[in-house]
């Protein structure tokens, strides 16, 4: 199964990316994912279910440790994994 996760971390700072946002970016960019799109108001990542779920676990833990007070995320099934 393939999954897509969309997420944001808060609080926002439009002048400078907060530490929790930078950590979230580092987590998804280092993960074994097929596609990552990081933007100022939302982020997406896609890949095999196990890779996405592992990245989400690390994203939640590390972003909260870095000062996030809220993390919104949505996970969607987008297809079957390639074999």
C-alpha positions as CSV (number, residue, x, y, z in Angstrom):
1,X,0.0,0.0,0.0
2,X,1.1,3.6,-0.8
3,X,0.3,6.5,1.5
4,X,0.4,10.3,1.2
5,X,0.8,12.4,4.4
6,X,0.0,16.1,4.5
7,X,1.1,18.0,7.6
8,X,1.7,21.3,9.2
9,X,3.5,22.2,12.4
10,X,2.7,25.2,14.6
11,X,3.2,27.9,15.8
12,X,3.8,29.7,12.5
13,X,6.4,32.3,12.0
14,X,6.3,34.0,8.6
15,X,9.7,35.8,9.1
16,X,11.8,32.8,10.0
17,X,11.2,29.0,9.9
18,X,10.9,27.8,13.5
19,X,13.0,24.9,14.8
20,X,10.1,22.5,14.7
21,X,9.4,23.2,11.1
22,X,13.1,22.7,10.2
23,X,13.1,19.4,12.1
24,X,10.0,18.2,10.3
25,X,11.6,19.0,7.0
26,X,14.8,17.1,7.9
27,X,12.8,14.1,9.0
28,X,10.8,13.8,5.7
29,X,13.8,14.6,3.5
30,X,15.9,11.9,5.2
31,X,13.1,9.3,5.1
32,X,13.0,6.6,2.5
33,X,10.1,8.3,0.7
34,X,9.3,8.6,-3.1
35,X,8.1,12.2,-3.1
36,X,8.5,15.1,-0.7
37,X,7.1,18.6,-1.1
38,X,7.9,21.1,1.6
39,X,6.2,24.5,1.6
40,X,5.6,27.4,3.9
41,X,2.0,26.5,4.7
42,X,1.9,22.7,4.2
43,X,4.0,19.7,3.4
44,X,3.4,16.4,1.6
45,X,5.3,13.2,1.5
46,X,4.4,9.9,-0.3
47,X,5.8,6.4,-0.3
48,X,5.3,2.9,0.9
49,X,3.1,2.6,3.9
50,X,5.9,1.4,6.2
51,X,8.2,4.3,5.2
52,X,5.5,6.9,5.6
53,X,4.4,5.6,9.0
54,X,7.9,5.4,10.2
55,X,8.5,9.0,9.0
56,X,5.2,10.2,10.7
57,X,6.3,8.7,14.0
58,X,9.7,10.5,13.9
59,X,8.0,13.7,12.6
60,X,5.6,13.8,15.6
61,X,8.2,13.0,18.2
62,X,11.0,15.2,16.9
63,X,8.8,18.2,16.0
64,X,7.2,18.2,19.5
65,X,10.6,18.0,21.1
66,X,11.7,21.0,19.0
67,X,8.8,23.1,20.2
68,X,5.8,22.4,18.1
69,X,2.5,23.1,20.0
70,X,0.3,21.6,17.3
71,X,0.8,19.2,14.4
72,X,-2.0,18.7,11.9
73,X,-1.8,15.8,9.6
74,X,-3.8,13.8,7.2
75,X,-2.9,10.4,5.8
76,X,-4.4,9.1,2.6
77,X,-4.1,5.7,0.8
78,X,-3.1,6.6,-2.8
79,X,-2.5,3.1,-4.2
80,X,-0.8,-0.2,-4.0
81,X,2.9,-0.5,-3.5
82,X,5.0,-1.4,-6.5
83,X,6.3,-5.0,-6.2
